[in-house]
Amino acid sequence: MDTSVIIVCAGNSTRMGGVNKILLPLGEHLVIGVTMLAFQQCESVKEIIISARESDIPAIQEEARNSGITKLKECTVGGNTRQESVINGIKKISKDTQLVAVHDGARPLVKPEHIERAIKDAGVFGGAALGVPVKDTIKVVDDGIVTDTPPRKSLYITQTPQIFRRNLYFEGIDFALEHGLDFTDDCQLVEAIGGKVYMTTGDYTNIKITTPEDIKIAETLIEMRN
């Protein structure tokens, strides 16, 4: 199914000391270049839209040219929140798009085969997100006191991309805007209107680069792949 991808990278990178993590070198490319290449390789992906800080857009466009990214349709300025940034990107997708995928620009190691699998699952269920089972026992804590231990078998670490049928996702956006809701996770938009989201199992290498040590981990993972 024809899929439009919104790559969100408009954050302030406060945990990276103000350095924009998507513009850091990673292997032979920048982080955002590696991210775009994963979607470039997917047959189901029709176009890529980047939602970013205005000051970063020229560097992103240059990286796309240097990396041979032909599916980048447009770069748009992000908003004050993740949800606003996604909505700004949504406004740029093609009218005949069937599925909308939202991905963190700082998740460069997502695998094309996992993207394609999630796209297929979203086509069946209406929505799908990549994720992996938690490895550790999780505790619910209130004011320092453990109040619950949810069963580990039902807990997943949610990753991106998160992919939805166009009309379903638009309905979720309308609901959020109408009720003044601002979600940090795209699945919540669909969950809020009673939509189904399938959890497509990915792998643990699909890390999000958040702190300086994450770059070192990503470099090591790329070397292992090669």
Secondary structure, DSSP 4 states (H G I P E B T S, - for coil): --EEEEEEE----GGGTT--GGGSEETTEEHHHHHHHHHHT-TTEEEEEEEE-GGGHHHHHHHHHHTT---EEEEEE--SSHHHHHHHHHTTS-TT--EEEEEETT-TT--HHHHHHHHHHHHHHSEEEEEEE--SPP-EEETTEEEE---GGG-EEEEEEEEEEHHHHHHHHHHHHHTT---SSHHHHHHTTT---EEEE--TT-----SHHHHHHHHHHHHHH-
